[in-house]
Structures are given as C-alpha cells and as structure tokens.
Amino acid sequence: MLDAEIRDADLLAEMEAARGGAGFEFKVLGLKARQRDRDRLGSLGRDARRRAIIQRELEDAAATREDMRHIHSVLAICGLPYKRLPPDVRDFERKQGNMALDVSAGFLRDTNGNKRLQPVPFGPKARLILMHLCSEAIRQKSATIDIAETFTGFVRDLGFPDSGGKKGPLTAFKEQINALSACTMRMSVWTGERVRTRTITPIEEIDLWLAANPSQRSLWPSTVTFSPAMFESLKRHALPVNVKAVRAFAGSARKLDLYFWLGYRMHNIAKETIVPWTSLAEQFGEGYARDRAFKADFDQALKDIKDVFPKLPVKLDESGIRLCPADFELLALPAPRKK
C-alpha cells in the first residue's frame, strides 16, 4: 500500500487530512520520507541523535546573535581538568605551545564562618558555567552579572533537567560555581628569553549562601562579579561560540574543549596548518597512558564534532590534525557587525 510505511499518529493525521485532494500521492511520499527520517533518528543513541538534530537546525537556519555565546579565548587554548582530581591535589596545570594555565584550588567559608575546601574546577559543567558567565558579562556589559533569573533557563537550554537533590544537575553546577569562586588562575606566556604571567581570581565577589551542613545544597547566587583583570581581558579576548553546538557536546569536557579550540585556531590562521600529535596529546591527552588509545578517542571526538559541522575543513592523518581557515558561516556564527 502507498501509506503502509507511515506509522506515527501525527503523520497519519496529515495523510488523512490530505486524502482525496490534489497531489495526494506526492504528499504521501513526503510523509514517508519524514517517517524514515524519524526512524533513523530513533535508531541512534542519545548523543548521536542530539548531534543529528542540532546539525539539521544549523543547516536549516542561519545563525543569529541570539545563538551566540562567549568564552575567554585563553580557556579555549588551555582548558581545566576533565575529571575530579584527588582530594589532596590542589593544583593543576595545562600547557599548550608557549602558553600555560595554572589553577590552584581555594576555600570558601560557610554561614558559620568555617572553612570549606573547594576542588579544582573540572568537567563540562565548569566550562559551561564559565561560558554562561562570560556571555552574560558581554551581554550585560558589566563585570557584575545578575544571573539569578538566567541560570535555570541556561541549565534547561543545554538539555539538563533543572532538578536539585544530592545527585541532581543543579547541585553539580553549584559545586562548580563554588570551585570557580574559590580558585586562582595564572596565565603564562613565554618566548625563551622572557615570560609574562598574570595571576587572577576569576570571580572577585559572589553573593552566595553556602550551607554549614555539607549535606545541604547551597543556593545559586544572585550576582557574580568578575575581577577587573578578568573582565578587561574578557572584553579583549572573548571567543564567540554557537550555543546550539555547545548543547551537542554539553556532556563531554573534552569535546567542548575541542570545539572551542577549533573555533579559536581555525578563525586565526591564514593557510593550512598542521598541529602535530605531540601537541594534541599535550592539549587533550589528559588521562591516557597509551598514544594509541588517545588517538582513537580523539579521532572519534573529531568525528562527533563533524557530525554537527560536516563542512568544517579539518582532517586527521599520521602527522596530526590539518586545519584550514574557517569563516564565521562554517563555524555557525552570525556575520560580524561592521564597525
């Protein structure tokens, strides 16, 4: 039968509404194609399905300024740890080329004045929070960011349920804002003859209620204030990203780093550039003891990126990763405003 492949109730309703009208057979063919597409998406795993849906969204509609978010470009080059560090490890470093990011964990005091040690910020949620705070600082044009009204929507927009509780996403996000509030970062660049280091506390002030009982979750702050050094640096070095693409990789710190890094590198080269495997391992190889395992996982991560950006001019070979310049359209960003 002409309509035997159509099963979903809404598609069947469309078919019945069109029955007897002009072009009915062509309508049915279109409905069959939509059913096959739904079946294909339904056969994919959760993450692959999300990437496929977002790729189509990016393909069907040009990016707008509402899709654009920002993150500090240094964090696109030198990222935070991928996983929670052991409790006794209070410092972390990430080197890339002639740059390094050193992060030292700190502490906060609870409502009774007791010290509460915080971990080194880590994982995808720390990166997503930094992106949200950087984006709001750029949008609000202020170092002091009013976030009480935007945080829950931000969590929901990235595909996380806005539930609390001991293991809820909100609690995990709040752990990372506490860690970011307490940490100190040192950004260093060297030339072989001299080195320049800037030490910053990313968040200078936070209006935070930190529960005295460790089993209680702290409330999300209403305002966050970047340090002057962080805010001034952000205004000069804000890297634009597409929030839809971020949503596709929100569950993986490594893929977020790779997406941010590709956006930074491919927008700042004039010709094909090869980044060798040794540099890629330095940047993304945390946690790997064997090169073969790292290369296999990196290859898969890049394929996942290209699921969302199939036209991205990037490929892997024995020498490393080959990057070609990519304009704003290939990176799913709106055209820059003319100054």
HELIX and SHEET records of a PDB file:
HELIX    1   1 ALA A    9  ALA A   18  1                                  10    
HELIX    2   2 PHE A   24  SER A   43  1                                  20    
HELIX    3   3 ARG A   46  ASP A   60  1                                  15    
HELIX    4   4 ARG A   65  ASP A   67  5                                   3    
HELIX    5   5 SER A   73  ILE A   77  1                                   5    
HELIX    6   6 GLY A  123  GLN A  140  1                                  18    
HELIX    7   7 PHE A  151  ASP A  157  1                                   7    
HELIX    8   8 PRO A  169  ALA A  182  1                                  14    
HELIX    9   9 PRO A  228  ARG A  236  1                                   9    
HELIX   10  10 VAL A  243  ALA A  248  1                                   6    
HELIX   11  11 ALA A  253  HIS A  267  1                                  15    
HELIX   12  12 TRP A  277  PHE A  284  1                                   8    
HELIX   13  13 ASP A  291  VAL A  308  1                                  18    
SHEET    1   A 2 MET A  68  HIS A  72  0                                        
SHEET    2   A 2 ALA A 238  ASN A 242 -1                                        
SHEET    1   B 4 ASP A  91  GLN A  96  0                                        
SHEET    2   B 4 MET A  99  SER A 104 -1                                        
SHEET    3   B 4 THR A 184  TRP A 190 -1                                        
SHEET    4   B 4 VAL A 195  ILE A 200 -1                                        
SHEET    1   C 2 PHE A 107  ARG A 109  0                                        
SHEET    2   C 2 LYS A 115  LEU A 117 -1                                        
SHEET    1   D 3 THR A 144  ASP A 146  0                                        
SHEET    2   D 3 THR A 223  PHE A 226 -1                                        
SHEET    3   D 3 ILE A 203  ILE A 206 -1                                        
SHEET    1   E 3 THR A 273  PRO A 276  0                                        
SHEET    2   E 3 GLY A 320  LEU A 323 -1                                        
SHEET    3   E 3 VAL A 314  ASP A 317 -1                                        
END                                                                             
